[in-house]
Each structure stands twice: as structure tokens, then as C-alpha cells.
Amino acid sequence: MNISHIEHIGIAVKDLQKSISFYENILGLKCYNIEEIKDQKVRTAFFKSGDTKIELLEPTDPESTIAKFIEKKGEGIHHIAFATDNIEQVLTELSEKGVRLIDSKPRKGAENLNIAFVHPGSTFSVLMEFCEKNNNN
């Protein structure tokens, strides 16, 4: 399994514009991308701090995963994402090792990445995402 670095840290927020304002005006980071992922019912905003990205996630539907997370746990860190150059191989290896997957196959995520999530029940309560650059688009 080849994990090259932390791709991003995902943070669930209720109000994307207020959160962007905090990260820009208080922390001095610059939002470089805002994107809606319709099938995941979420809007995202991205910042860079060194080599690591921070992804803010705002629900666009009360039934979305992010809305349910905020309702249950409040705003805060939602997941940690690791970069890999072969997401299919990572998923196969994790599955073979008995790790419970949320996504058995990659799907399209923000910033044109192929993504897949691992169930926090197998990772000491940390929701993990694996990301691979989508070279097809």
C-alpha cells in the first residue's frame, strides 16, 4: 500500500461563508476553490497550509451525511484523507486485511479526485478517506 501524504483534513461546518471568513481573516489562509458535489449533497471550500489542504464541508441537504454528522456531533473534524497513487489497490489490501469499507469502489470527489472512505469502526473511530488523482478528466 502506497500512501504518499495527508491529502486533506475535512471539517464539517454549518455555514461555509462564515467559516471561510474565519480561515481567511483570522488565520490568514486563502480559499482557493469552492465546489458543490451534488451527489454528496455538500459544498466544499479548500485552503492550503504548507503541503496539507483543509477542506470545509457544508451540507446542502438536511439528509446529507455532513448534515447528519453535524446534528450528531456538531461542527468539527469529519475525516482525514490520505493520498495514494492506486486507490483500487488500497481498497483491495484493506478489504483483504478485514478492514470495513464504506466504499468498495472509488467514486468522484471534489477537486477531480477519485475517493473512497473506510468505516471508522475499523479505524479506532477515525473516518478515513483515500484519494487518487483522476487522470481521465
BELSULRA-V342811 format. One record per pair of residues at least 24 apart in sequence whose ideal C-beta (glycine too) atoms are under 10 Angstrom apart, sorted by the first residue. I is the first residue (numbers start at 1). GAP is how many residues later the second one is. Records with the same first field share a line. If there is no record, write none. Layout:
I=GAP / GAP
This chain:
1=81 / 83 / 85 / 88 / 89 / 90 / 91 / 92 / 93 / 96 / 129
2=80 / 81 / 82 / 83 / 84 / 87 / 88 / 91
3=79 / 80 / 81 / 82 / 87 / 127
4=78 / 79 / 80 / 81
5=46 / 47 / 76 / 77 / 78 / 79
6=45 / 46 / 47 / 74 / 75 / 76 / 77 / 125
7=44 / 45 / 46 / 48 / 73 / 74 / 75 / 76 / 77 / 104 / 106 / 108 / 122 / 123 / 124 / 125 / 126
8=36 / 38 / 39 / 40 / 44 / 45 / 46 / 47 / 71 / 72 / 73 / 74 / 75 / 102 / 103 / 105 / 121 / 123
9=40 / 43 / 44 / 45 / 46 / 68 / 69 / 70 / 71 / 72 / 120
10=32 / 34 / 43 / 44 / 45 / 46 / 47 / 56 / 59 / 67 / 68 / 69 / 70 / 71 / 100 / 117 / 119
11=34 / 36 / 43 / 44 / 45 / 46 / 64 / 65 / 66 / 67 / 68
12=30 / 43 / 44 / 45 / 46 / 47 / 53 / 54 / 55 / 56 / 57 / 58 / 61 / 62 / 63 / 64 / 65 / 66 / 67
13=30 / 32 / 43 / 44 / 45 / 46 / 53 / 57 / 62 / 63 / 65
14=44 / 45 / 52 / 53 / 56 / 60 / 61
15=41 / 43 / 60
16=26 / 27 / 28 / 29 / 40 / 41 / 42 / 43 / 44
17=26 / 28 / 41
18=40
19=26 / 37 / 38 / 39 / 56
20=25 / 27 / 36 / 38
22=34
23=24 / 26 / 31 / 33
27=27
29=25
31=25
33=77 / 78
34=24 / 76
35=74 / 75 / 76 / 77
36=24 / 74
37=27 / 70 / 71 / 72 / 73 / 74 / 78
39=68 / 69 / 70
40=24 / 25 / 26 / 67 / 68 / 69 / 70 / 75
41=24 / 25 / 26
42=24 / 25 / 67 / 68
43=67
44=65 / 66 / 67
45=65
46=64 / 65
52=28 / 29
53=28 / 30 / 57 / 58 / 78
55=24 / 26 / 54 / 55 / 56 / 74
57=53
65=37 / 52 / 62
69=58
77=49 / 50
78=49 / 51
79=38 / 39 / 41 / 47 / 48 / 49 / 50
80=43 / 46 / 47 / 48 / 49
81=28 / 32 / 34 / 36 / 46 / 47 / 48 / 49 / 50
82=36 / 46 / 47 / 48 / 49
83=30 / 46 / 47 / 48 / 49 / 50
84=30 / 32 / 46 / 47 / 48 / 49
85=47 / 48
86=44 / 46
87=26 / 27 / 28 / 29 / 43 / 44 / 45 / 46 / 47
88=26 / 28 / 44
89=43
90=26 / 28 / 40 / 41 / 42
91=25 / 27 / 39
94=24 / 28 / 29 / 34 / 36
97=25
98=24
99=24 / 29
101=29
102=25 / 26 / 27
103=26 / 27
106=24 / 25 / 26 / 28
108=26 / 29
109=25
112=24 / 25
